[in-house]
Amino acid sequence: MFEAKKSAKATLRMIKISPRKLNLITGLIRNLKVSDAIMQLKFSKKRAAVDVKKCLQSAIANAENNDGLDIDNLVVLKAIVGKGSVMKRLVPRARGKAFRIKKFFSNLYITVSEIK
């Protein structure tokens, strides 16, 4: 879609939210300009938007400081959600039983690139 020159990456691991919920937010910012993506995340009411915004700002800082890219021409090239580890916990139930619940974690990988 975009012709990428250089790119910068940022990762955020072990986010305490399920990958399914996190993927809803990352779908909003894929292939958007960085300024538009930040505005989308700023006004989103989802809890995951805070973590995605933090990772996106880290990718922007990496692009500016490490690679010397221009912020005005940056586009979110990739926003990938990966499955993290799963914590297993027990919940006490009646008659001495216990049910197992799973607490899901996610990994987030964001790549921004400069377009012409």
Secondary structure, 3 states (H helix, E strand, C coil): CCCCCCEEEEEEEEECCCHHHHHHHHHHHCCCEHHHHHHHHHCCCCCHHHHHHHHHHHHHHHHHHCCCCCHHHEEEEEEEEEEEEEEEEEEECHHHCEEEEEEEEEEEEEEEEECC
